Amino acid sequence: MNAKFLPYTKNHLYDNDLLLESSHHYAFMNSRRTVREFSSEPVAIEVIDNIIMSASTAPSGANKQPWTFCVVTNPQLKSQIRVAAEKEEYESYNGRMPQEWLDDLSYLGTDWQKPFLEDAPALIIVFKQSYELNEGQKKTNYYVSESVGLACGFLLQAIHQCGLVALTHTPSPMNFLSKLLKRPENEKPYLLIPIGYPADKVMVPDIKRKEKEQVIVYYQ
Ligand code: IYR
């Protein structure tokens, strides 16, 4: 099948306008923080739709878009997810994670308890589609983890743009999510992202981001 090509144009910025735009964008992105305490104030489903559809514009291997975003707002299901996640996290924090890992995390103040799984108005559970399954027919997907990671990055940016906050939570192992959400066999849980407004007077750890000399290498 031959690809059909369409014209594509961009607003071309120059010199100072370009510099200003890039520096404003950096400042905006640098103001994003992971938040672990949420207000229970709901977020409209239409807003969540738009945020997820923004994420779904991410590039993907052969444009297969190998992702499913499950949105849980049902309080009973949120509670079931919390119970199952805390069961795994309790084991992880009490024996499964080596001391070096626990030491690396200690300054973030995380532990096995995950109240945000019930407090946040919505949980977005991102599934990667290891392969495509269409009426029993399997088809290959490519660069699945890279593609879904990019979509999650877009998702976090859209959430930040809307003045909302999120947390990239990775209960481990995560297979309980496939069971609770009754996902098909070609989907594997990838990230659990609670989304909402921050709790009143929320605090975040005093983290530092690396300097540009530490993250960029120029070859000129
Ligand atoms: N999944 C655990 C532990 C955890 C691991 C890393 I790496 C973090 O950056 C943060 C937490 C948890 O969610 O608490």
Residues whose N, C-alpha, C, O or C-beta is under 5 A from the ligand:
A	BS01	IYR	T110 D111 H169 T170 P171
